[in-house]
Amino acid sequence: MATYDLTSRIAPHLDRHLVFPLLEFLQERQLYNDDEILKAKIDLLSQTNMVDYAMDIHKSLYHTEDVPQDMVERRVDVVARLKSLEDSAAPLISFLQNSALVDELRADRQYNIQMLSERFQIGAEQIEALYQYAKFQFECGNYSAAADYLYQYRGLCLNSDRSLSALWGKLAAEILMQNWDVALEELNRLKEIIDSKNFASPLNQLQNRIWLMHWSLFIFFNHENGRNGIIDLFFQDRYLNAIQTNAHHLLRYVATAVIINKRRRNMLKELIKVIQQEQQCYKDPITEFIECLYVNYDFEGAQQKLRECEQVILNDPFLGKHVEDSNFSTVPMRDEFLENARLFIFETYCRIHQCIDISMLAEKLNMNYDEAEMWIMNLVRSSKLEAKIDSASGTLIMGTNRINVHEQIIESLKNLNMRTYMLAKNIVEPAQAAQAAR
């Protein structure tokens, strides 16, 4: 299933620190050779200050206690640079650690800067040092300190571009610490800035929206209200255009969110339209399942794709999260997806047929007969579906008020014929009258 792994497409749109959780997941799922994952981690770490972590991975990869001399020297440089930045930012850090003094700060940044300069001799140099120190802490993997200092820095920064950069860093730190509520707040704050800021070019704004959507995957598939959040964001015109321009692979996550979210079934029609438009640019079993079921009415194809969907979800870092409970282990997203996908198949099939063989339906739902009969029985009861099960013949008989797709198509064609006739009549009759007048 490495064929459907999107890591290589997603990683370029993430901060390198955010790629580590994806690699950890892939290593756990053993989709790739373990040495390949370890080499990828070392390559990522070479561009950060997490030297100790890089040394540990090097030892695991090459089965040795020795580490390259350049790693040892780099560690010395990192420690020295950290101490230097700490000294430069020390006056401002000392101020920020005094709660009584911090209470004197106001929402007016200009006032704060003037007050710091006049009373504490803290100027632009120390404020810049705080940013560099926070950034260095982040590169060292100290995300908690980085988040705190970047938050304080944004309260003193007058440069909008630098403030935006600090907000991206703060968001990354909160994601890596799995503070999902705070991360969602930062995500919304960042979205407001991206949508209202005057970028150097529309392309820059487009790229920022694409970055935001990729980073949001961590939040939306972990936050309790994430399944609504991802639909609200990704279906906004500007963000949907960004997906269709340069991030087609995000359709997997939009499609999954719509399928598992029973309250947002109203977005299904829009989703189908987008999937059809982009089928030449991107497809995977999840998008193909929707296409088979709602475009082609190919139930055999949908059944096959549903089996593949399960494997795609299990091997996706955002969708395949395991939940452990004593001796019980499950993947909630997989369970919800399969349950709702079977419901989609059942509803669509029932719209077309009046008398349905339960054994055949069980096959289409990837269930055995007893499971299918019980599942259908519970569904009929809970949804007040106008249908009954004939256990003797092993069939499900739909009520007379069901929606018949064939009848709908015929009725639509009748209306279309009538409209075409009236249109032709309105064109031909005036033309004939004009001809006769000549």
Stockholm file with secondary structure:
# STOCKHOLM 1.0

chainA/1-438         MATYDLTSRIAPHLDRHLVFPLLEFLQERQLYNDDEILKAKIDLLSQTNMVDYAMDIHKSLYHTEDVPQDMVERRVDVVARLKSLEDSAAPLISFLQNSALVDELRADRQYNIQMLSERFQIGAEQIEALYQYAKFQFECGNYSAAADYLYQYRGLCLNSDRSLSALWGKLAAEILMQNWDVALEELNRLKEIIDSKNFASPLNQLQNRIWLMHWSLFIFFNHENGRNGIIDLFFQDRYLNAIQTNAHHLLRYVATAVIINKRRRNMLKELIKVIQQEQQCYKDPITEFIECLYVNYDFEGAQQKLRECEQVILNDPFLGKHVEDSNFSTVPMRDEFLENARLFIFETYCRIHQCIDISMLAEKLNMNYDEAEMWIMNLVRSSKLEAKIDSASGTLIMGTNRINVHEQIIESLKNLNMRTYMLAKNIVEPAQAAQAAR
#=GR chainA/1-438 SS CGGGCCHHHHGGGSCHHHHHHHHHHHHHHTCSCHHHHHHHHHHHHTTSSCHHHHHHHHHHHHTCSCCCHHHHHHHHHHHHHHHHHHHHHHHHHHHHTCHHHHTTCCSCHHHHHHHHHHHHCCCHHHHHHHHHHHHHHHHTTCHHHHHHHHHHHHTTCCCHHHHHHHHHHHHHHHHHTTCHHHHHHHHHHHHHHHHHSCCSSHHHHHHHHHHHHHHHHHHHTTSTTHHHHHHHHHTSHHHHHHHHHHCGGGHHHHHHHHHHCGGGGGGHHHHHHHHHHTTTTCCCHHHHHHHHHHTSCCHHHHHHHHHHHHHHHHTCTTTCCCEEETTEEECHHHHHHHHHHHHHHHHHHHHHCSEEEHHHHHHHTTCCHHHHHHHHHHHHHHHTCSEEEETTTTEEEECTTSCCHHHHHHHHHHHHHHHHHHHHHHHHHHHHHHHHHC
#=GC SS_cons         CGGGCCHHHHGGGSCHHHHHHHHHHHHHHTCSCHHHHHHHHHHHHTTSSCHHHHHHHHHHHHTCSCCCHHHHHHHHHHHHHHHHHHHHHHHHHHHHTCHHHHTTCCSCHHHHHHHHHHHHCCCHHHHHHHHHHHHHHHHTTCHHHHHHHHHHHHTTCCCHHHHHHHHHHHHHHHHHTTCHHHHHHHHHHHHHHHHHSCCSSHHHHHHHHHHHHHHHHHHHTTSTTHHHHHHHHHTSHHHHHHHHHHCGGGHHHHHHHHHHCGGGGGGHHHHHHHHHHTTTTCCCHHHHHHHHHHTSCCHHHHHHHHHHHHHHHHTCTTTCCCEEETTEEECHHHHHHHHHHHHHHHHHHHHHCSEEEHHHHHHHTTCCHHHHHHHHHHHHHHHTCSEEEETTTTEEEECTTSCCHHHHHHHHHHHHHHHHHHHHHHHHHHHHHHHHHC
//
